[in-house]
Structure formats: structure tokens, C-alpha cells
Amino acid sequence: MLYKGEATFNGETSFTYAEPPSLNSVHKCILFVLQSDEKEDTNRAVETFAQHGWTKVVIASAGRLQPESLNQPSMQVFQQHYEECLDQGDSLVWYR
């Protein structure tokens, strides 16, 4: 599942960011979550955002990822996040 929204980075996480956002900065985000069903679980998504160091989460939309869409040139940047989600259970993308 994909959860798109906006959140504030508070830095309280054990995850290592290559280039972390500034503390208390607000960003649009996409959260990839491995789920056994296609039912939206915004509570779980907010908890997962928190594990990555994000608060004040506003979920704008949620839906099932169509894996074949990642073959489109404009979507290939998300392939690594899809693979990380399959391996780790989730993956987060934030935009500057």
C-alpha cells in the first residue's frame, strides 16, 4: 500500500538518513507499507511514520501500488523503495 501525505520531521528515530530533513521541517511524503490485504490502515501508517521520525502526519490518500507501474520511466525512481518495502516491511520517501 502507498500512503501519501504531509508530515513534520522530529528526528526521533533509529533509522539512518543519508541526508536527513531539518528538524521540525514539513514535507510531502510517500510511505510504502507491506500489507497482507488492500484495506487502508491509516493508524498503522501514522505509527510507521512515527518510527521514521515523523509527526503531525496528514494522510491525503492511500491505495494499492500497482507494481507494474514501476516499469514506467517516470516511476523507476521508486523501484528501490518498493524493493526495500518488500525486504523491510516499509519504506519512506520525503520531498524537499
C-alpha positions, 0 to 999 in steps of 0.5 A, a space after each residue: 500500500 502507498 500512503 501519501 501525505 504531509 508530515 513534520 520531521 522530529 528526528 526521533 528515530 533509529 533509522 539512518 538518513 543519508 541526508 536527513 530533513 531539518 528538524 521540525 521541517 514539513 514535507 510531502 511524503 510517500 510511505 510504502 507499507 507491506 500489507 497482507 490485504 488492500 484495506 487502508 490502515 491509516 493508524 498503522 501508517 501514522 505509527 510507521 511514520 512515527 518510527 521514521 521520525 515523523 509527526 503531525 502526519 496528514 494522510 491525503 490518500 492511500 491505495 494499492 501500488 500497482 507494481 507494474 507501474 514501476 516499469 514506467 520511466 517516470 516511476 523507476 525512481 521508486 523501484 528501490 523503495 518498493 524493493 526495500 518495502 518488500 525486504 523491510 516491511 516499509 519504506 519512506 520517501 520525503 520531498 524537499 
